[in-house]
């Protein structure tokens, strides 16, 4: 019985992760909003953060691919 409860928890966690990834992928597919004029520092911070998020998504994709194949 304990194994079943653990499986349910794992399945629920995987479902939450999949929903979160779907939201992230949808957001990543949208074009970046134009920065306010004259705010170059904010625009650079946004580009930097976006690049970090894209890299994190790539790492998650690679981990999931490794888990699926292993």
PQR file with spaces between the fields and no chain letter, atoms N, CA, C, O and H, PARSE charges and radii, in Angstrom:
ATOM       1  N    UNK     1       0.832   -1.199    0.000 -0.4000 1.5000
ATOM       2  CA   UNK     1       0.000    0.000    0.000 -0.0000 2.0000
ATOM       3  C    UNK     1       0.871    1.256    0.000  0.5500 1.7000
ATOM       4  O    UNK     1       0.564    2.235   -0.680 -0.5500 1.4000
ATOM       5  N    UNK     2       1.961    1.217    0.770 -0.4000 1.5000
ATOM       6  CA   UNK     2       2.841    2.384    0.824 -0.0000 2.0000
ATOM       7  C    UNK     2       3.454    2.671   -0.541  0.5500 1.7000
ATOM       8  O    UNK     2       3.651    3.830   -0.909 -0.5500 1.4000
ATOM       9  H    UNK     2       2.210    0.422    1.323  0.4000 1.0000
ATOM      10  N    UNK     3       3.755    1.614   -1.289 -0.4000 1.5000
ATOM      11  CA   UNK     3       4.329    1.811   -2.615 -0.0000 2.0000
ATOM      12  C    UNK     3       3.340    2.513   -3.531  0.5500 1.7000
ATOM      13  O    UNK     3       3.727    3.355   -4.342 -0.5500 1.4000
ATOM      14  H    UNK     3       3.595    0.673   -0.991  0.4000 1.0000
ATOM      15  N    UNK     4       2.071    2.171   -3.405 -0.4000 1.5000
ATOM      16  CA   UNK     4       1.057    2.818   -4.234 -0.0000 2.0000
ATOM      17  C    UNK     4       0.950    4.294   -3.905  0.5500 1.7000
ATOM      18  O    UNK     4       0.835    5.124   -4.807 -0.5500 1.4000
ATOM      19  H    UNK     4       1.756    1.487   -2.747  0.4000 1.0000
ATOM      20  N    UNK     5       0.986    4.630   -2.631 -0.4000 1.5000
ATOM      21  CA   UNK     5       0.906    6.034   -2.239 -0.0000 2.0000
ATOM      22  C    UNK     5       2.132    6.781   -2.750  0.5500 1.7000
ATOM      23  O    UNK     5       2.015    7.931   -3.173 -0.5500 1.4000
ATOM      24  H    UNK     5       1.079    3.955   -1.899  0.4000 1.0000
ATOM      25  N    UNK     6       3.288    6.161   -2.719 -0.4000 1.5000
ATOM      26  CA   UNK     6       4.496    6.784   -3.234 -0.0000 2.0000
ATOM      27  C    UNK     6       4.409    6.997   -4.731  0.5500 1.7000
ATOM      28  O    UNK     6       4.831    8.031   -5.249 -0.5500 1.4000
ATOM      29  H    UNK     6       3.383    5.227   -2.375  0.4000 1.0000
ATOM      30  N    UNK     7       3.852    5.999   -5.430 -0.4000 1.5000
ATOM      31  CA   UNK     7       3.673    6.129   -6.874 -0.0000 2.0000
ATOM      32  C    UNK     7       2.727    7.279   -7.199  0.5500 1.7000
ATOM      33  O    UNK     7       2.964    8.043   -8.134 -0.5500 1.4000
ATOM      34  H    UNK     7       3.509    5.159   -5.009  0.4000 1.0000
ATOM      35  N    UNK     8       1.652    7.397   -6.418 -0.4000 1.5000
ATOM      36  CA   UNK     8       0.709    8.496   -6.641 -0.0000 2.0000
ATOM      37  C    UNK     8       1.402    9.840   -6.452  0.5500 1.7000
ATOM      38  O    UNK     8       1.201   10.763   -7.242 -0.5500 1.4000
ATOM      39  H    UNK     8       1.459    6.776   -5.658  0.4000 1.0000
ATOM      40  N    UNK     9       2.203    9.949   -5.423 -0.4000 1.5000
ATOM      41  CA   UNK     9       2.923   11.201   -5.170 -0.0000 2.0000
ATOM      42  C    UNK     9       3.888   11.519   -6.295  0.5500 1.7000
ATOM      43  O    UNK     9       3.995   12.667   -6.725 -0.5500 1.4000
ATOM      44  H    UNK     9       2.366    9.199   -4.781  0.4000 1.0000
ATOM      45  N    UNK    10       4.588   10.504   -6.771 -0.4000 1.5000
ATOM      46  CA   UNK    10       5.531   10.705   -7.876 -0.0000 2.0000
ATOM      47  C    UNK    10       4.781   11.091   -9.144  0.5500 1.7000
ATOM      48  O    UNK    10       5.213   11.981   -9.877 -0.5500 1.4000
ATOM      49  H    UNK    10       4.501    9.571   -6.421  0.4000 1.0000
ATOM      50  N    UNK    11       3.664   10.428   -9.402 -0.4000 1.5000
ATOM      51  CA   UNK    11       2.879   10.757  -10.597 -0.0000 2.0000
ATOM      52  C    UNK    11       2.328   12.174  -10.512  0.5500 1.7000
ATOM      53  O    UNK    11       2.305   12.893  -11.511 -0.5500 1.4000
ATOM      54  H    UNK    11       3.314    9.706   -8.806  0.4000 1.0000
ATOM      55  N    UNK    12       1.889   12.577   -9.337 -0.4000 1.5000
ATOM      56  CA   UNK    12       1.379   13.945   -9.160 -0.0000 2.0000
ATOM      57  C    UNK    12       2.503   14.952   -9.376  0.5500 1.7000
ATOM      58  O    UNK    12       2.294   15.984  -10.014 -0.5500 1.4000
ATOM      59  H    UNK    12       1.907   11.994   -8.525  0.4000 1.0000
ATOM      60  N    UNK    13       3.685   14.664   -8.853 -0.4000 1.5000
ATOM      61  CA   UNK    13       4.827   15.564   -9.019 -0.0000 2.0000
ATOM      62  C    UNK    13       5.210   15.673  -10.494  0.5500 1.7000
ATOM      63  O    UNK    13       5.485   16.767  -10.986 -0.5500 1.4000
ATOM      64  H    UNK    13       3.855   13.825   -8.334  0.4000 1.0000
ATOM      65  N    UNK    14       5.228   14.543  -11.199 -0.4000 1.5000
ATOM      66  CA   UNK    14       5.545   14.571  -12.629 -0.0000 2.0000
ATOM      67  C    UNK    14       4.500   15.362  -13.404  0.5500 1.7000
ATOM      68  O    UNK    14       4.840   16.101  -14.327 -0.5500 1.4000
ATOM      69  H    UNK    14       5.005   13.654  -10.800  0.4000 1.0000
ATOM      70  N    UNK    15       3.248   15.214  -13.041 -0.4000 1.5000
ATOM      71  CA   UNK    15       2.187   15.964  -13.719 -0.0000 2.0000
ATOM      72  C    UNK    15       2.370   17.468  -13.493  0.5500 1.7000
ATOM      73  O    UNK    15       2.189   18.258  -14.420 -0.5500 1.4000
ATOM      74  H    UNK    15       2.972   14.613  -12.291  0.4000 1.0000
ATOM      75  N    UNK    16       2.728   17.867  -12.269 -0.4000 1.5000
ATOM      76  CA   UNK    16       2.965   19.291  -11.981 -0.0000 2.0000
ATOM      77  C    UNK    16       4.153   19.801  -12.785  0.5500 1.7000
ATOM      78  O    UNK    16       4.112   20.908  -13.322 -0.5500 1.4000
ATOM      79  H    UNK    16       2.875   17.226  -11.516  0.4000 1.0000
ATOM      80  N    UNK    17       5.207   19.000  -12.870 -0.4000 1.5000
ATOM      81  CA   UNK    17       6.389   19.400  -13.636 -0.0000 2.0000
ATOM      82  C    UNK    17       6.027   19.569  -15.105  0.5500 1.7000
ATOM      83  O    UNK    17       6.434   20.544  -15.737 -0.5500 1.4000
ATOM      84  H    UNK    17       5.240   18.101  -12.434  0.4000 1.0000
ATOM      85  N    UNK    18       5.266   18.629  -15.650 -0.4000 1.5000
ATOM      86  CA   UNK    18       4.876   18.717  -17.056 -0.0000 2.0000
ATOM      87  C    UNK    18       4.026   19.956  -17.322  0.5500 1.7000
ATOM      88  O    UNK    18       4.197   20.612  -18.349 -0.5500 1.4000
ATOM      89  H    UNK    18       4.935   17.837  -15.136  0.4000 1.0000
ATOM      90  N    UNK    19       3.111   20.283  -16.406 -0.4000 1.5000
ATOM      91  CA   UNK    19       2.289   21.494  -16.583 -0.0000 2.0000
ATOM      92  C    UNK    19       3.170   22.743  -16.511  0.5500 1.7000
ATOM      93  O    UNK    19       2.991   23.677  -17.292 -0.5500 1.4000
ATOM      94  H    UNK    19       2.972   19.750  -15.572  0.4000 1.0000
ATOM      95  N    UNK    20       4.116   22.756  -15.575 -0.4000 1.5000
ATOM      96  CA   UNK    20       5.014   23.907  -15.454 -0.0000 2.0000
ATOM      97  C    UNK    20       5.868   24.059  -16.710  0.5500 1.7000
ATOM      98  O    UNK    20       6.059   25.173  -17.200 -0.5500 1.4000
ATOM      99  H    UNK    20       4.261   21.997  -14.941  0.4000 1.0000
ATOM     100  N    UNK    21       6.379   22.951  -17.231 -0.4000 1.5000
ATOM     101  CA   UNK    21       7.179   23.014  -18.453 -0.0000 2.0000
ATOM     102  C    UNK    21       6.356   23.506  -19.634  0.5500 1.7000
ATOM     103  O    UNK    21       6.853   24.256  -20.475 -0.5500 1.4000
ATOM     104  H    UNK    21       6.223   22.047  -16.834  0.4000 1.0000
ATOM     105  N    UNK    22       5.105   23.086  -19.697 -0.4000 1.5000
ATOM     106  CA   UNK    22       4.240   23.558  -20.787 -0.0000 2.0000
ATOM     107  C    UNK    22       4.054   25.068  -20.698  0.5500 1.7000
ATOM     108  O    UNK    22       4.074   25.757  -21.718 -0.5500 1.4000
ATOM     109  H    UNK    22       4.702   22.477  -19.015  0.4000 1.0000
ATOM     110  N    UNK    23       3.871   25.590  -19.475 -0.4000 1.5000
ATOM     111  CA   UNK    23       3.724   27.046  -19.314 -0.0000 2.0000
ATOM     112  C    UNK    23       5.013   27.763  -19.676  0.5500 1.7000
ATOM     113  O    UNK    23       4.980   28.810  -20.322 -0.5500 1.4000
ATOM     114  H    UNK    23       3.855   25.031  -18.647  0.4000 1.0000
ATOM     115  N    UNK    24       6.146   27.212  -19.270 -0.4000 1.5000
ATOM     116  CA   UNK    24       7.445   27.832  -19.570 -0.0000 2.0000
ATOM     117  C    UNK    24       7.699   27.825  -21.071  0.5500 1.7000
ATOM     118  O    UNK    24       8.136   28.827  -21.639 -0.5500 1.4000
ATOM     119  H    UNK    24       6.173   26.362  -18.745  0.4000 1.0000
ATOM     120  N    UNK    25       7.419   26.676  -21.721 -0.4000 1.5000
ATOM     121  CA   UNK    25       7.645   26.591  -23.166 -0.0000 2.0000
ATOM     122  C    UNK    25       6.730   27.557  -23.918  0.5500 1.7000
ATOM     123  O    UNK    25       7.143   28.161  -24.909 -0.5500 1.4000
ATOM     124  H    UNK    25       7.063   25.863  -21.260  0.4000 1.0000
ATOM     125  N    UNK    26       5.499   27.703  -23.453 -0.4000 1.5000
ATOM     126  CA   UNK    26       4.585   28.654  -24.098 -0.0000 2.0000
ATOM     127  C    UNK    26       5.115   30.076  -23.957  0.5500 1.7000
ATOM     128  O    UNK    26       5.079   30.855  -24.909 -0.5500 1.4000
ATOM     129  H    UNK    26       5.164   27.213  -22.649  0.4000 1.0000
ATOM     130  N    UNK    27       5.605   30.412  -22.770 -0.4000 1.5000
ATOM     131  CA   UNK    27       6.140   31.752  -22.540 -0.0000 2.0000
ATOM     132  C    UNK    27       7.419   31.975  -23.339  0.5500 1.7000
ATOM     133  O    UNK    27       7.646   33.067  -23.859 -0.5500 1.4000
ATOM     134  H    UNK    27       5.634   29.779  -21.996  0.4000 1.0000
ATOM     135  N    UNK    28       8.250   30.946  -23.439 -0.4000 1.5000
ATOM     136  CA   UNK    28       9.512   31.071  -24.173 -0.0000 2.0000
ATOM     137  C    UNK    28       9.263   31.254  -25.662  0.5500 1.7000
ATOM     138  O    UNK    28      10.083   31.849  -26.361 -0.5500 1.4000
ATOM     139  H    UNK    28       8.066   30.058  -23.017  0.4000 1.0000
ATOM     140  N    UNK    29       8.145   30.751  -26.146 -0.4000 1.5000
ATOM     141  CA   UNK    29       7.833   30.879  -27.556 -0.0000 2.0000
ATOM     142  C    UNK    29       7.298   32.242  -27.946  0.5500 1.7000
ATOM     143  O    UNK    29       7.268   32.589  -29.127 -0.5500 1.4000
ATOM     144  H    UNK    29       7.479   30.268  -25.578  0.4000 1.0000
ATOM     145  N    UNK    30       6.877   33.013  -26.959 -0.4000 1.5000
ATOM     146  CA   UNK    30       6.370   34.357  -27.262 -0.0000 2.0000
ATOM     147  C    UNK    30       7.548   35.300  -27.462  0.5500 1.7000
ATOM     148  O    UNK    30       8.584   35.141  -26.816 -0.5500 1.4000
ATOM     149  H    UNK    30       6.902   32.731  -26.000  0.4000 1.0000
ATOM     150  N    UNK    31       7.403   36.270  -28.341 -0.4000 1.5000
ATOM     151  CA   UNK    31       8.498   37.240  -28.515 -0.0000 2.0000
ATOM     152  C    UNK    31       8.692   38.074  -27.245  0.5500 1.7000
ATOM     153  O    UNK    31       7.745   38.361  -26.513 -0.5500 1.4000
ATOM     154  H    UNK    31       6.562   36.400  -28.865  0.4000 1.0000
ATOM     155  N    UNK    32       9.921   38.441  -27.018 -0.4000 1.5000
ATOM     156  CA   UNK    32      10.222   39.274  -25.846 -0.0000 2.0000
ATOM     157  C    UNK    32       9.581   40.644  -26.027  0.5500 1.7000
ATOM     158  O    UNK    32       9.604   41.199  -27.126 -0.5500 1.4000
ATOM     159  H    UNK    32      10.690   38.208  -27.613  0.4000 1.0000
ATOM     160  N    UNK    33       9.013   41.189  -24.967 -0.4000 1.5000
ATOM     161  CA   UNK    33       8.418   42.526  -25.086 -0.0000 2.0000
ATOM     162  C    UNK    33       9.508   43.573  -25.321  0.5500 1.7000
ATOM     163  O    UNK    33      10.646   43.417  -24.879 -0.5500 1.4000
ATOM     164  H    UNK    33       8.994   40.739  -24.074  0.4000 1.0000
ATOM     165  N    UNK    34       9.138   44.621  -26.013 -0.4000 1.5000
ATOM     166  CA   UNK    34      10.086   45.709  -26.269 -0.0000 2.0000
ATOM     167  C    UNK    34      10.365   46.445  -24.963  0.5500 1.7000
ATOM     168  O    UNK    34       9.436   46.741  -24.212 -0.5500 1.4000
ATOM     169  H    UNK    34       8.213   44.747  -26.372  0.4000 1.0000
ATOM     170  N    UNK    35      11.623   46.741  -24.685 -0.4000 1.5000
ATOM     171  CA   UNK    35      11.944   47.467  -23.460 -0.0000 2.0000
ATOM     172  C    UNK    35      11.492   48.921  -23.571  0.5500 1.7000
ATOM     173  O    UNK    35      11.361   49.452  -24.674 -0.5500 1.4000
ATOM     174  H    UNK    35      12.378   46.500  -25.296  0.4000 1.0000
ATOM     175  N    UNK    36      11.257   49.556  -22.439 -0.4000 1.5000
ATOM     176  CA   UNK    36      10.915   50.978  -22.483 -0.0000 2.0000
ATOM     177  C    UNK    36      12.072   51.765  -23.089  0.5500 1.7000
ATOM     178  O    UNK    36      13.232   51.415  -22.874 -0.5500 1.4000
ATOM     179  H    UNK    36      11.363   49.125  -21.543  0.4000 1.0000
ATOM     180  N    UNK    37      11.783   52.796  -23.825 -0.4000 1.5000
ATOM     181  CA   UNK    37      12.866   53.572  -24.442 -0.0000 2.0000
ATOM     182  C    UNK    37      13.800   54.164  -23.378  0.5500 1.7000
ATOM     183  O    UNK    37      13.353   54.660  -22.344 -0.5500 1.4000
ATOM     184  H    UNK    37      10.841   53.081  -24.000  0.4000 1.0000
ATOM     185  N    UNK    38      15.084   54.101  -23.654 -0.4000 1.5000
ATOM     186  CA   UNK    38      16.056   54.728  -22.761 -0.0000 2.0000
ATOM     187  C    UNK    38      16.418   53.907  -21.538  0.5500 1.7000
ATOM     188  O    UNK    38      17.125   54.408  -20.664 -0.5500 1.4000
ATOM     189  H    UNK    38      15.447   53.698  -24.494  0.4000 1.0000
ATOM     190  N    UNK    39      15.963   52.662  -21.440 -0.4000 1.5000
ATOM     191  CA   UNK    39      16.274   51.853  -20.265 -0.0000 2.0000
ATOM     192  C    UNK    39      17.146   50.669  -20.675  0.5500 1.7000
ATOM     193  O    UNK    39      16.717   49.518  -20.597 -0.5500 1.4000
ATOM     194  H    UNK    39      15.389   52.255  -22.150  0.4000 1.0000
ATOM     195  N    UNK    40      18.350   50.951  -21.102 -0.4000 1.5000
ATOM     196  CA   UNK    40      19.262   49.938  -21.619 -0.0000 2.0000
ATOM     197  C    UNK    40      19.659   48.931  -20.538  0.5500 1.7000
ATOM     198  O    UNK    40      19.806   47.745  -20.832 -0.5500 1.4000
ATOM     199  H    UNK    40      18.699   51.886  -21.165  0.4000 1.0000
ATOM     200  N    UNK    41      19.833   49.381  -19.298 -0.4000 1.5000
ATOM     201  CA   UNK    41      20.235   48.475  -18.208 -0.0000 2.0000
ATOM     202  C    UNK    41      19.146   47.437  -17.960  0.5500 1.7000
ATOM     203  O    UNK    41      19.441   46.257  -17.768 -0.5500 1.4000
ATOM     204  H    UNK    41      19.713   50.345  -19.059  0.4000 1.0000
ATOM     205  N    UNK    42      17.907   47.868  -17.962 -0.4000 1.5000
ATOM     206  CA   UNK    42      16.791   46.942  -17.758 -0.0000 2.0000
ATOM     207  C    UNK    42      16.697   45.960  -18.927  0.5500 1.7000
ATOM     208  O    UNK    42      16.453   44.771  -18.722 -0.5500 1.4000
ATOM     209  H    UNK    42      17.667   48.826  -18.118  0.4000 1.0000
ATOM     210  N    UNK    43      16.889   46.448  -20.134 -0.4000 1.5000
ATOM     211  CA   UNK    43      16.841   45.579  -21.306 -0.0000 2.0000
ATOM     212  C    UNK    43      17.944   44.523  -21.233  0.5500 1.7000
ATOM     213  O    UNK    43      17.700   43.357  -21.544 -0.5500 1.4000
ATOM     214  H    UNK    43      17.088   47.414  -20.301  0.4000 1.0000
ATOM     215  N    UNK    44      19.134   44.911  -20.832 -0.4000 1.5000
ATOM     216  CA   UNK    44      20.238   43.958  -20.713 -0.0000 2.0000
ATOM     217  C    UNK    44      19.954   42.941  -19.612  0.5500 1.7000
ATOM     218  O    UNK    44      20.217   41.752  -19.793 -0.5500 1.4000
ATOM     219  H    UNK    44      19.332   45.858  -20.579  0.4000 1.0000
ATOM     220  N    UNK    45      19.428   43.383  -18.486 -0.4000 1.5000
ATOM     221  CA   UNK    45      19.077   42.464  -17.402 -0.0000 2.0000
ATOM     222  C    UNK    45      18.027   41.461  -17.884  0.5500 1.7000
ATOM     223  O    UNK    45      18.094   40.280  -17.543 -0.5500 1.4000
ATOM     224  H    UNK    45      19.215   44.349  -18.339  0.4000 1.0000
ATOM     225  N    UNK    46      17.071   41.925  -18.666 -0.4000 1.5000
ATOM     226  CA   UNK    46      16.030   41.049  -19.200 -0.0000 2.0000
ATOM     227  C    UNK    46      16.638   40.021  -20.146  0.5500 1.7000
ATOM     228  O    UNK    46      16.302   38.839  -20.065 -0.5500 1.4000
ATOM     229  H    UNK    46      17.018   42.884  -18.943  0.4000 1.0000
ATOM     230  N    UNK    47      17.522   40.447  -21.038 -0.4000 1.5000
ATOM     231  CA   UNK    47      18.178   39.511  -21.963 -0.0000 2.0000
ATOM     232  C    UNK    47      18.980   38.464  -21.200  0.5500 1.7000
ATOM     233  O    UNK    47      18.955   37.280  -21.537 -0.5500 1.4000
ATOM     234  H    UNK    47      17.794   41.407  -21.103  0.4000 1.0000
ATOM     235  N    UNK    48      19.682   38.911  -20.180 -0.4000 1.5000
ATOM     236  CA   UNK    48      20.495   37.997  -19.384 -0.0000 2.0000
ATOM     237  C    UNK    48      19.624   36.968  -18.665  0.5500 1.7000
ATOM     238  O    UNK    48      19.930   35.776  -18.673 -0.5500 1.4000
ATOM     239  H    UNK    48      19.702   39.873  -19.907  0.4000 1.0000
ATOM     240  N    UNK    49      18.550   37.426  -18.053 -0.4000 1.5000
ATOM     241  CA   UNK    49      17.651   36.515  -17.344 -0.0000 2.0000
ATOM     242  C    UNK    49      17.008   35.539  -18.318  0.5500 1.7000
ATOM     243  O    UNK    49      16.889   34.350  -18.020 -0.5500 1.4000
ATOM     244  H    UNK    49      18.301   38.395  -18.047  0.4000 1.0000
ATOM     245  N    UNK    50      16.596   36.030  -19.474 -0.4000 1.5000
ATOM     246  CA   UNK    50      15.969   35.157  -20.476 -0.0000 2.0000
ATOM     247  C    UNK    50      16.952   34.069  -20.915  0.5500 1.7000
ATOM     248  O    UNK    50      16.560   32.913  -21.071 -0.5500 1.4000
ATOM     249  H    UNK    50      16.693   36.996  -19.716  0.4000 1.0000
ATOM     250  N    UNK    51      18.206   34.422  -21.112 -0.4000 1.5000
ATOM     251  CA   UNK    51      19.218   33.446  -21.511 -0.0000 2.0000
ATOM     252  C    UNK    51      19.406   32.390  -20.423  0.5500 1.7000
ATOM     253  O    UNK    51      19.546   31.205  -20.726 -0.5500 1.4000
ATOM     254  H    UNK    51      18.524   35.361  -20.986  0.4000 1.0000
ATOM     255  N    UNK    52      19.409   32.810  -19.165 -0.4000 1.5000
ATOM     256  CA   UNK    52      19.559   31.865  -18.053 -0.0000 2.0000
ATOM     257  C    UNK    52      18.371   30.914  -17.989  0.5500 1.7000
ATOM     258  O    UNK    52      18.544   29.718  -17.753 -0.5500 1.4000
ATOM     259  H    UNK    52      19.295   33.772  -18.919  0.4000 1.0000
ATOM     260  N    UNK    53      17.178   31.433  -18.196 -0.4000 1.5000
ATOM     261  CA   UNK    53      15.978   30.594  -18.171 -0.0000 2.0000
ATOM     262  C    UNK    53      16.011   29.600  -19.326  0.5500 1.7000
ATOM     263  O    UNK    53      15.678   28.429  -19.146 -0.5500 1.4000
ATOM     264  H    UNK    53      17.037   32.404  -18.387  0.4000 1.0000
ATOM     265  N    UNK    54      16.409   30.056  -20.507 -0.4000 1.5000
ATOM     266  CA   UNK    54      16.497   29.154  -21.654 -0.0000 2.0000
ATOM     267  C    UNK    54      17.507   28.045  -21.388  0.5500 1.7000
ATOM     268  O    UNK    54      17.261   26.893  -21.746 -0.5500 1.4000
ATOM     269  H    UNK    54      16.680   31.007  -20.653  0.4000 1.0000
ATOM     270  N    UNK    55      18.635   28.370  -20.767 -0.4000 1.5000
ATOM     271  CA   UNK    55      19.636   27.361  -20.432 -0.0000 2.0000
ATOM     272  C    UNK    55      19.078   26.375  -19.403  0.5500 1.7000
ATOM     273  O    UNK    55      19.304   25.170  -19.519 -0.5500 1.4000
ATOM     274  H    UNK    55      18.835   29.306  -20.476  0.4000 1.0000
ATOM     275  N    UNK    56      18.360   26.869  -18.410 -0.4000 1.5000
ATOM     276  CA   UNK    56      17.771   25.990  -17.400 -0.0000 2.0000
ATOM     277  C    UNK    56      16.756   25.039  -18.035  0.5500 1.7000
ATOM     278  O    UNK    56      16.705   23.859  -17.685 -0.5500 1.4000
ATOM     279  H    UNK    56      18.177   27.848  -18.316  0.4000 1.0000
ATOM     280  N    UNK    57      15.961   25.546  -18.955 -0.4000 1.5000
ATOM     281  CA   UNK    57      14.993   24.691  -19.654 -0.0000 2.0000
ATOM     282  C    UNK    57      15.730   23.624  -20.457  0.5500 1.7000
ATOM     283  O    UNK    57      15.309   22.468  -20.494 -0.5500 1.4000
ATOM     284  H    UNK    57      16.003   26.504  -19.238  0.4000 1.0000
ATOM     285  N    UNK    58      16.813   24.007  -21.091 -0.4000 1.5000
ATOM     286  CA   UNK    58      17.618   23.038  -21.832 -0.0000 2.0000
ATOM     287  C    UNK    58      18.170   21.950  -20.925  0.5500 1.7000
ATOM     288  O    UNK    58      18.180   20.776  -21.295 -0.5500 1.4000
ATOM     289  H    UNK    58      17.155   24.946  -21.061  0.4000 1.0000
ATOM     290  N    UNK    59      18.628   22.331  -19.746 -0.4000 1.5000
ATOM     291  CA   UNK    59      19.145   21.353  -18.789 -0.0000 2.0000
ATOM     292  C    UNK    59      18.036   20.407  -18.348  0.5500 1.7000
ATOM     293  O    UNK    59      18.253   19.200  -18.248 -0.5500 1.4000
ATOM     294  H    UNK    59      18.621   23.285  -19.445  0.4000 1.0000
ATOM     295  N    UNK    60      16.854   20.945  -18.084 -0.4000 1.5000
ATOM     296  CA   UNK    60      15.721   20.107  -17.685 -0.0000 2.0000
ATOM     297  C    UNK    60      15.373   19.147  -18.807  0.5500 1.7000
ATOM     298  O    UNK    60      15.136   17.965  -18.560 -0.5500 1.4000
ATOM     299  H    UNK    60      16.677   21.926  -18.166  0.4000 1.0000
ATOM     300  N    UNK    61      15.339   19.639  -20.037 -0.4000 1.5000
ATOM     301  CA   UNK    61      15.057   18.765  -21.184 -0.0000 2.0000
ATOM     302  C    UNK    61      16.071   17.636  -21.271  0.5500 1.7000
ATOM     303  O    UNK    61      15.700   16.484  -21.496 -0.5500 1.4000
ATOM     304  H    UNK    61      15.532   20.600  -20.238  0.4000 1.0000
ATOM     305  N    UNK    62      17.352   17.958  -21.094 -0.4000 1.5000
ATOM     306  CA   UNK    62      18.386   16.934  -21.169 -0.0000 2.0000
ATOM     307  C    UNK    62      18.235   15.926  -20.038  0.5500 1.7000
ATOM     308  O    UNK    62      18.409   14.728  -20.257 -0.5500 1.4000
ATOM     309  H    UNK    62      17.654   18.893  -20.911  0.4000 1.0000
ATOM     310  N    UNK    63      17.915   16.387  -18.839 -0.4000 1.5000
ATOM     311  CA   UNK    63      17.705   15.468  -17.707 -0.0000 2.0000
ATOM     312  C    UNK    63      16.521   14.545  -17.976  0.5500 1.7000
ATOM     313  O    UNK    63      16.596   13.343  -17.722 -0.5500 1.4000
ATOM     314  H    UNK    63      17.774   17.361  -18.661  0.4000 1.0000
ATOM     315  N    UNK    64      15.439   15.103  -18.485 -0.4000 1.5000
ATOM     316  CA   UNK    64      14.263   14.277  -18.770 -0.0000 2.0000
ATOM     317  C    UNK    64      14.566   13.267  -19.876  0.5500 1.7000
ATOM     318  O    UNK    64      14.112   12.124  -19.811 -0.5500 1.4000
ATOM     319  H    UNK    64      15.379   16.079  -18.691  0.4000 1.0000
ATOM     320  N    UNK    65      15.323   13.675  -20.883 -0.4000 1.5000
ATOM     321  CA   UNK    65      15.691   12.751  -21.956 -0.0000 2.0000
ATOM     322  C    UNK    65      16.561   11.633  -21.419  0.5500 1.7000
ATOM     323  O    UNK    65      16.399   10.477  -21.811 -0.5500 1.4000
ATOM     324  H    UNK    65      15.692   14.603  -20.937  0.4000 1.0000
ATOM     325  N    UNK    66      17.484   11.965  -20.525 -0.4000 1.5000
ATOM     326  CA   UNK    66      18.341   10.959  -19.915 -0.0000 2.0000
ATOM     327  C    UNK    66      17.520    9.994  -19.072  0.5500 1.7000
ATOM     328  O    UNK    66      17.753    8.786  -19.110 -0.5500 1.4000
ATOM     329  H    UNK    66      17.615   12.904  -20.207  0.4000 1.0000
ATOM     330  N    UNK    67      16.555   10.518  -18.306 -0.4000 1.5000
ATOM     331  CA   UNK    67      15.707    9.679  -17.469 -0.0000 2.0000
ATOM     332  C    UNK    67      14.848    8.763  -18.323  0.5500 1.7000
ATOM     333  O    UNK    67      14.632    7.605  -17.965 -0.5500 1.4000
ATOM     334  H    UNK    67      16.365   11.499  -18.275  0.4000 1.0000
ATOM     335  N    UNK    68      14.355    9.270  -19.452 -0.4000 1.5000
ATOM     336  CA   UNK    68      13.514    8.471  -20.328 -0.0000 2.0000
ATOM     337  C    UNK    68      14.301    7.340  -20.981  0.5500 1.7000
ATOM     338  O    UNK    68      13.768    6.250  -21.188 -0.5500 1.4000
ATOM     339  H    UNK    68      14.531   10.210  -19.743  0.4000 1.0000
ATOM     340  N    UNK    69      15.571    7.598  -21.307 -0.4000 1.5000
ATOM     341  CA   UNK    69      16.359    6.585  -22.001 -0.0000 2.0000
ATOM     342  C    UNK    69      17.044    5.613  -21.038  0.5500 1.7000
ATOM     343  O    UNK    69      17.505    4.548  -21.448 -0.5500 1.4000
ATOM     344  H    UNK    69      16.004    8.484  -21.139  0.4000 1.0000
ATOM     345  N    UNK    70      17.106    5.985  -19.760 -0.4000 1.5000
ATOM     346  CA   UNK    70      17.823    5.138  -18.808 -0.0000 2.0000
ATOM     347  C    UNK    70      16.925    4.358  -17.994  0.5500 1.7000
ATOM     348  O    UNK    70      17.372    3.592  -17.141 -0.5500 1.4000
ATOM     349  H    UNK    70      16.730    6.850  -19.427  0.4000 1.0000
